[in-house]
């Protein structure tokens, strides 16, 4: 994938999963062998990530995440 395609995936992750709570987007955006590396997050794979998103979206439904900066190189993307 190109750097721009990787950035688009990161934007969709923010907009659809964290700002709208879309679990369907997880299946579209995450690889089947996805492994989470968030500190303290007890969700190692894609299927166990879904209830974690649901719980956090319910707890913080009024929060909207805005991307201030997005930096990408090769297959790595960082979002702030």
N, C-alpha and C positions, 0 to 999 in steps of 0.2 A: 504494500500500500504506500501511497505517497504521503508526504508530510501533511499536505492539506486534507487528505482523506482521514488521517489519524486525528487531526484537529477537529474535523467535523464529527467524528465519533465522540470525542471528549465533550464537544458542545451538546450533542444529543444526550449524552449521559447526564449532564447537568440539567438540561431543559426538560427532558422527558421523565427521567427517573427521580431526580431530586426536587424538581420544581412541580412536577405533576403526579408523581408516585406511580408511573406506568411500569407494571411488572412485565408487560409484553415487550417493552423495549429492552429488558434484560436479555430475553431470548434472542433478540435481533442483534444486540451490540456486543454481548459477551461470548467468548469462545466456549465451546462445551467443556474444555479443560481449564476454564478460568479458575484462578486461585487468588483469593483476597490477601492483601498484605497490609491492611489497615491496622495500626497498633491498637491492641485491645479489642479487636473485633472478632467475635467467635463464629465467623461465617467463612469457612474455608473454600466453599465451592459455589457455583452458580445457583443451584437449587436452594441451598441454605441461606443464600444472600437475599432471596426474595422476602421471606418473613422478616428479616432484619430491616429491609427497606420499608416494608409495610408498617412495622412498629415505629420506626423513626419518622416516617412521613406522617403518621397519625399524631405523634407527639409534637411535631414541628410543622404542621400543615400550613400555618400562617407565614412561615419563613419562605422567602424566595431567594435562591442562590443566584448571584450575578457574577459572571466571569469578568474580572478586571483585566487579567493578562492571561495569555496562552502562549506557551513556548514549546516548540517541537523540533526535534532533530532525529533523523532516521525513524526508528520505531518507538521513540519515547516522546511523551507529551506531559507537560506540567501545566496545571491550571491554578490560578490564584483568583 
